[in-house]
């Protein structure tokens, strides 16, 4: 069922918008539309067959009929406009306070629990060859590296055991590393402990 079109007097609406803008400055077009709807509805003759209009009807008709109004839309910065001084100051303050470091990186560098976790991982995998990149990634906050190290720790350091892991109840099971490796059926994928580093 189609919606019924509410009749609106175009010239009356234009004169209301013009007079409102000459009397007051509005922050947004919606504020102007609301005031125009209130003024238009108050000027209607009171009767049973007269429909009142809403601010959205005023906005739609103003754009449909290309009515003249000077109030700008509240939609952020338009293309070609420069940033306001206030916006520039807020942007500069945000950059200055963070020193260009994300909150995650700050926590990794300062939070005692993070530092303790990093030390424990380094101790557990000390002397294990082939994990320097993964451990470095973990120290920087990489979630992929954290999952890889967790799976290796759980499976005793064997990549083959991680690949064939049957613990489907584990939250990391679907994200475990090496599950799609084509050439990982050999035992050479197990992580070897460097005997010289362990001694």
C-alpha positions in Angstrom: 0.0 0.0 0.0 1.5 3.3 -1.1 1.9 6.1 1.4 -0.4 9.1 1.2 1.3 12.3 0.2 0.9 15.1 2.7 -0.1 18.3 0.9 2.3 21.2 1.7 2.1 24.8 0.4 5.4 25.4 -1.3 5.3 29.3 -1.1 4.2 29.2 2.6 7.0 26.8 3.5 9.6 29.0 1.6 8.5 32.1 3.4 8.6 30.4 6.8 12.2 29.1 6.2 13.3 32.5 5.0 11.9 34.3 7.9 13.2 31.8 10.5 16.8 32.0 9.0 16.6 35.8 9.1 15.6 35.8 12.8 17.9 33.0 14.1 21.0 31.1 13.1 20.6 27.3 13.3 23.4 24.8 14.0 21.9 22.1 11.8 19.4 21.7 9.1 17.3 19.4 11.3 16.9 22.3 13.8 15.7 24.5 11.0 13.3 21.8 9.7 11.9 21.3 13.2 11.2 25.0 13.7 9.8 25.3 10.2 7.4 22.4 10.8 6.3 23.9 14.1 5.7 27.3 12.5 3.9 25.7 9.5 1.7 23.6 11.7 0.8 26.6 13.9 -0.3 28.6 10.9 -2.6 25.9 9.6 -6.4 26.4 10.1 -7.5 24.1 12.9 -9.8 21.4 11.6 -10.2 17.7 11.3 -9.0 17.3 7.7 -5.7 19.2 7.9 -2.5 17.1 8.3 0.3 18.4 10.3 3.8 18.0 8.9 6.9 16.7 10.6 10.5 18.0 10.3 11.4 15.2 8.0 8.6 16.2 5.6 9.9 19.8 5.6 13.4 18.6 4.8 12.2 16.3 2.0 10.1 19.1 0.5 12.8 21.7 0.8 15.2 19.5 -1.1 12.6 18.3 -3.6 11.5 21.8 -4.5 15.1 23.3 -4.2 13.9 25.8 -1.7 16.4 28.5 -0.7 18.1 28.1 2.7 21.5 28.9 4.0 21.8 26.5 7.1 24.5 23.9 6.5 24.1 20.2 7.0 25.7 18.7 10.1 27.6 16.0 8.2 31.2 16.6 9.0 33.7 18.3 6.8 32.8 18.6 3.1 35.3 18.0 0.3 37.4 21.1 -0.3 36.8 22.6 3.1 39.7 22.9 5.5 39.6 21.7 9.0 38.5 24.1 11.7 41.1 25.4 14.2 39.3 23.5 17.0 39.5 20.2 15.1 43.2 20.8 14.3 44.0 21.5 17.9 42.2 18.3 19.0 44.1 16.3 16.4 47.4 17.7 17.5 46.7 17.1 21.2 45.8 13.5 20.5 49.0 13.0 18.5 51.1 14.7 21.2 49.7 12.7 24.1 50.3 9.3 22.5 53.8 9.9 21.1 52.7 7.9 18.1 52.4 4.7 20.2 49.2 2.7 20.3 47.7 1.8 23.7 48.5 -1.9 23.1 52.2 -1.1 22.5 52.2 1.1 25.7 50.7 -1.8 27.7 53.3 -4.3 26.3 56.1 -2.0 27.3 54.8 -1.0 30.8 52.3 -3.4 32.2 54.0 -5.9 34.6 51.7 -8.7 33.6 52.6 -8.3 30.0 56.3 -8.1 30.9 56.0 -11.2 33.1 54.2 -13.1 30.3 56.9 -12.2 27.7 59.7 -13.3 30.1 57.9 -16.7 30.7 57.6 -17.3 27.0 61.2 -16.4 26.4 62.2 -18.8 29.2 60.0 -21.7 27.9 61.3 -21.5 24.3 64.9 -20.5 25.2 67.2 -22.5 22.9 64.5 -23.7 20.5 65.6 -23.1 16.9 63.3 -21.7 14.3 61.1 -19.6 16.6 63.0 -16.3 16.8 60.6 -14.5 14.5 57.6 -15.9 16.3 58.9 -14.9 19.7 59.8 -11.5 18.4 56.2 -11.1 17.0 54.8 -12.3 20.4 56.8 -9.6 22.2 55.3 -7.0 19.8 51.8 -8.2 20.6 51.1 -10.4 17.6 48.0 -12.6 18.2 49.1 -15.1 15.5 52.4 -15.6 17.2 50.7 -16.0 20.6 48.4 -18.7 19.2 51.4 -20.5 17.5 53.4 -20.5 20.8 50.4 -21.6 22.8 49.8 -24.6 20.4 53.5 -25.5 20.5 53.6 -25.4 24.2 50.5 -27.6 24.5 51.8 -30.2 22.0 55.3 -30.4 23.4 57.0 -28.5 20.7 55.9 -30.7 17.8 54.5 -29.0 14.7 53.2 -32.3 13.5 51.2 -32.7 16.7 49.9 -29.2 16.3 48.8 -30.0 12.8 47.0 -33.2 13.8 45.6 -31.9 17.1 42.3 -33.4 18.0 41.4 -31.1 20.8 38.4 -29.6 19.0 37.1 -28.1 22.3 40.1 -25.7 22.4 39.3 -22.2 21.4 42.5 -22.0 19.3 41.9 -25.4 17.4 40.4 -23.7 14.3 43.2 -21.1 14.3 46.1 -23.5 15.0 49.1 -23.1 12.7 50.5 -25.6 10.2 47.1 -27.3 9.7 47.2 -26.7 5.9 50.9 -27.4 5.4 51.2 -29.8 2.5 54.7 -31.0 3.2 54.6 -31.3 7.0 54.1 -35.1 7.3 57.7 -35.7 8.0 59.3 -35.7 11.5 61.7 -32.9 10.4 59.0 -30.4 11.3 59.4 -31.0 15.0 61.3 -28.2 16.7 64.7 -29.3 17.7 66.3 -28.0 20.8 69.7 -26.5 20.1 71.9 -28.6 22.4 74.7 -25.9 22.5 72.2 -23.2 23.6 70.6 -25.4 26.2 74.0 -26.2 27.8 
